Amino acid sequence: MTIDDNALKPDWSAPDRARAISTTRAGGVSVRPWNSLNLGSHVEDDPEHVQENRRRLAESIGLDSDRIGWLNQVHGTEVVELTPNNVGQAAEADASYTRHPGIACAILTADCLPVILADSEGTVVGAAHCGWRSLCGGVIENLVSAMAVAPEALQAWLGPAIGPERFEVGPEVREAFIRHDPEAAQAFNDEGARPGHFMADIYALATLRLNHLGVSVVTGGGLCTVQDSDLFFSYRRDGRTGRMATLIWLTG
């Protein structure tokens, strides 16, 4: 069983030199509750297991381990450009982009939404960590701006995240999104939620943000990390658990 056998790959029309992958929980060496391909170094897993899992990932995609741009994600909106000079520094940010071949933008998740972007000419790629705070705060807008190409030339893919039947939020979350855009109300409903709470569709919320920016080609979505325990880690389901990674990079 290899990482490549179990990974998700975008079904999109990005240029061939824009490569992307979203891992599942299979193919690694970590033991419960991080079994088995935990790629997060901040979740109390054995550091040697995490290092081996990251090595396997790098080998499976044909990159050196030190060319994967891991971030210190803080549920914020900061964006960093990855270059040969800083790719190994784990900047405090929730999005990254690069124009350099052979450097991967990487996002760790276990319910939050990973969003990747590529331009039609294959000159720049980016990735964003979209928990509700980052998404509401404008991490996608900041990433699209930093990539500095026309939004109409970009397309996006939404990786695995908590689904709309399991993402219960308080009224303050709904209000925060609606204050930014009244159309966001369509991504919330109270069916199945506790009194005073709402079920949120983070896929719909991200798509709405992208569309308003001018990114009209958005694929992916439709998965649920909470419901599929065989494929995905889920913090909301399990608490102490591992992290998947979604990566995008340019080939030479």
N, C-alpha and C positions, 0 to 999 in steps of 0.2 A: 504494500500500500504506500503510495507516494503522495506528496503534497499536490502535485499536478493532477493526479487522478481525482482528488477530492475538491479542488479549488473551483470557484466560480469565475467565469470569464465573461466580460461584457458582450452582449449581443448588440453591437452598434456598428456604425459605419465610419468610425475614426480611421485616420490613415494607418497603414500597416506598421509604420515605425512607432506608433503610440501603442505600447503594450500595457496590459493591466490584468490584475488578478485579485481575487478576494478569497482569503483562506477560510477554511472551516476549522472545526476543532480536531480533525483527524490528520494523522501523519507525523506526530511528534513523539517525544519521550517523556513528557511530564506525567505525573501520577495524579490521582484524584486529590482535590477537586479541580485540578487544572488540566486534566487529561483531554487531549494529549498534546496538541500543537499550540500550547500557550506561548504567545509572542510578547506578552507584557512583562516588563521587568519590575513593575511596581505593585504586584499583587501577591507577594509573599511566596512565590514559587521558588524552587531551588535555582539559583542563578546559573548553575552549570546546565541545567535542563533548558532554561530560556536561551542560553548561548547556543546550545546544540540545535534547538528549534529554529533559531534565527539563521544558523549556518545552513540548515537544510533548506530553509526558504530561499536564501540567496543562491544556493546551488541549483535549486529547481528552476529559477528564473534566469540563470546565467549571469548573475551579477556578483561582484565581490561584496562581502558582508559590510565593509566600510563604505559602500556606495548606496546604502539604504538610509534615507533621511528620517530616522525616528525623531519624534517630537516629544517634548514635555507638555502634554495637553492639559489645559486648565479650564476648559469650557468657556473660553474667551473668543475674541475675534481677531487676534493678531495673525498676520501672514508673514512667512519668511521665504525668501528666494534661496533655493538650494544651489550651491556652486561647489566646485572641487575644493574650495578653501574652507567651507563650513559644514559640509554634509554630515560629518560625524559629531557635531557639537550638541545635538539634542536641544535645539532652541525652545524656549517657552512660547508656544504658538499653537493654534488649532487649525492651521492651513499652511500649505507650502506649494510652491510651483518651481519649475525649472525649465531652462532652455538647453541644458547640457545633456548630451547623450550619455547613457550609462549611469545616471543618477536617478534613484527612485524616490518619489514622494510616497510617504507611508502614513496611514492613519490606523490607530488601534481602536477597536470598538467591542462592546458586548451588550448592545441594545441601541446605542446612539447610531445615527445615520452617517455612513461614509459617502461622500459625493466626490466623484472624479470628473475632470474636465479635460478636453483636448481640442485644439483648434484644427480647422480643416486642412491646413497646410503642413501639419506635423512639426510645428516649430516650438510649441510650448504646451506643457501639461501641468495640471494642478490637482490637489486633493484637499478636501475640507472635512473636519470632524464636526458633525452637526448634531450635538445634543440640543435640547430645546433652547437652552440659554444662548449657545453660540449662534444657532440658526436665527433666533429672534433678534439677537444683537447685531447681526449683519455680517457674519463670517463669509457667507457666499458672495455678498456684494463686494466685500473687501478683496476676496480672492479674484473675482472677475476683473475688478479694477487693476489689481496688481499685475495680472497676466498681460494687460496692455494690448489686447487685440479686440477687434469689434465683437461684441457679444453674439452677433448673428453668425460669426464664424466658429463659435464654440458649440460643442455638444456635451451633454452630461450623462453620466450613468449613476444610478442610485444603488448602492450596495445593500447588504442585508441589515435590517434594523427591526426594532420592536414594531409589531403590526398594529393596525388601528383597533383591533378587538382587544388588545392587551395594554394599550398605552393610556392609562387613566391619569388625568392631571387635575389640579385644582383650578378654580375660576380665575386665579391671578395669571395663570399661563395663557388661558384663552384671551383674557383681556389684553395682555401684553402684545399678542400677535394682532389682535383686532385694532389696537391703537395704531399699529404700523400700517395695517391694510385691512379695511373692513371686509374684503373678500375672504380673508382667512377664516371667517366664521363658518364657511362651508366645510372646513376640515375638522370641525368639532361637533359631537352630538352627545346626548346624555343617555342614550340607550345602553343599558348594561353597566352604567357607572353608579357609584354611590351617590346618595343625595348631595346636591351641590357641586358635584364633580362632573367631568366630561371625558369622553374617549377622544383622543387626538390622532389624526392621521399625519404622521411626520413626513411620509412620502408626498402627500398632497401639499403640505406646507412648503417643502423644499421646491417642489415643481412650480408652485405659484411664484416663489421668489425668483427662480430662474427665468420663468416666462416673462415676468415683469422687467427683468433686466435685458431681455431680448434673446435669451437662450431658449430657442423653441424646440430643439431636438433633445428630449429627455427620455431615457430608457431606464430599465431596471425597476426595482420596487416589487411589491407583491409578496415578499417573504416576511416571516416573523421569527425573530431570534428567540423569543420567549416560548413559542409553541413547538419549535423544532429542536428538542434537546439532543437529538442524535447528531445534528450538523453544527449547531451553534452554541457558543457560550452566551449566557444571559445573566447580567448582574441583577436584574429585577427578579428573575426566577430563582437564582441560586445564591446571590450575595457573594460569597467567596468563590471566585471562579477565574478563568483565564480570559484572554483577549484574542480576537481574530485581527487580521491585518488586511487592509485594502491598499494596493500599491499601483502606481502608474509611472511609467518611465518611457523615455525615447531611446530607440536603438540608433546605432551610428549610421 
